[in-house]
């Protein structure tokens, strides 16, 4: 279920289409945020590509949005967990480095990585 929903969103992003019609339920306006449920588990996934000129600036922006969305989500849907979805290449550039690893190790960010070409989820952190 998760992989299929993320694949649909990735295809829409790659094609440059608006994504609201593909979401289980649009969240926070027109941001690339996907809501999904599997049994009792509920998640929201924000997709970031980290394609800017500076990985640190991209991380700052992603972190700020993640914190903002997570707080709003806790108010609206406290049983839904937010994950930041990033391409595997961005994971290796940003999150294996000290600053990114601190955010993951201290459970500030929950991350799902994906292979863009294969449209597959590579890892969930934490799982």
C-alpha positions in Angstrom: 0.0 0.0 0.0 2.7 2.5 1.0 4.9 1.8 -2.0 2.0 2.1 -4.5 0.8 5.4 -3.1 4.4 6.8 -3.1 4.9 5.6 -6.7 1.8 7.3 -7.9 2.9 10.5 -6.2 6.4 10.2 -7.7 5.1 9.7 -11.2 2.9 12.8 -10.8 5.8 14.9 -9.6 8.1 13.7 -12.4 5.4 14.6 -14.9 5.0 18.1 -13.3 1.3 17.5 -12.6 -0.7 18.7 -9.7 -0.9 15.9 -7.2 -4.0 16.6 -5.1 -6.2 14.2 -7.1 -3.8 11.3 -6.4 -3.7 11.8 -2.7 -5.7 9.7 -0.3 -6.6 13.0 1.3 -5.0 16.3 0.5 -3.2 17.8 3.5 -2.0 21.3 4.1 -3.0 22.8 0.8 -1.1 21.8 -2.3 2.1 20.6 -0.8 3.4 17.2 -1.8 2.1 15.4 1.3 0.5 12.0 1.0 -1.8 10.5 3.6 -2.2 6.7 3.8 -3.5 4.1 6.1 -2.7 0.4 6.5 -4.7 -1.3 9.2 -4.5 0.7 12.4 -1.3 2.5 11.3 -1.7 5.9 9.7 1.1 7.9 8.1 1.7 11.1 6.2 4.6 11.3 3.8 6.2 14.6 2.6 8.4 14.1 -0.5 11.5 16.2 -1.0 14.0 15.8 -3.8 16.9 17.9 -2.4 17.6 19.3 -5.8 18.7 22.8 -4.8 22.2 24.4 -5.1 22.9 23.6 -1.4 22.1 20.4 0.4 22.3 22.2 3.7 19.7 24.8 2.6 17.5 22.0 1.3 17.8 20.2 4.7 17.0 23.4 6.6 13.9 23.9 4.5 12.8 20.3 4.7 13.4 20.3 8.5 11.4 23.5 9.0 8.5 22.2 7.0 8.7 18.8 8.7 8.5 20.4 12.2 5.6 22.7 11.1 3.6 19.9 9.4 4.2 17.5 12.3 2.9 20.0 14.8 -0.2 20.7 12.7 -0.7 16.9 12.2 -0.4 16.3 16.0 -3.2 18.8 16.5 -5.5 17.5 13.7 -4.6 13.8 13.7 -2.4 12.8 16.6 -2.4 9.1 15.6 -0.8 9.8 12.2 3.0 9.7 11.9 4.9 12.0 9.5 7.7 10.7 7.3 10.1 12.7 5.1 10.5 10.8 1.8 13.8 11.5 -0.1 15.6 9.8 -3.0 18.3 7.4 -2.0 20.9 9.6 -3.6 19.8 12.5 -1.4 20.0 10.2 1.6 23.6 9.4 0.8 24.5 13.0 0.3 22.7 14.6 3.2 21.7 12.1 5.9 24.9 10.0 6.1 26.7 13.2 6.9 27.0 14.4 10.5 24.3 17.0 10.5 21.7 14.7 8.8 22.6 11.7 10.9 22.1 13.7 14.1 18.5 14.5 13.0 17.8 10.8 12.4 19.6 9.4 15.4 17.8 11.8 17.8 14.4 10.8 16.2 13.8 14.4 15.0 13.1 13.1 11.5 11.5 9.9 10.3 12.7 9.2 6.8 11.7 6.9 4.0 14.1 6.6 1.1 13.2 5.5 -2.4 14.9 4.6 -5.7 13.6 7.0 -8.3 14.3 4.8 -11.3 12.8 1.7 -9.9 10.0 3.5 -8.0 10.7 1.4 -5.0 11.1 2.1 -1.3 14.6 1.4 -0.1 14.4 1.9 3.7 12.2 3.2 6.5 14.0 5.0 9.4 12.9 4.2 12.0 11.2 1.1 10.6 
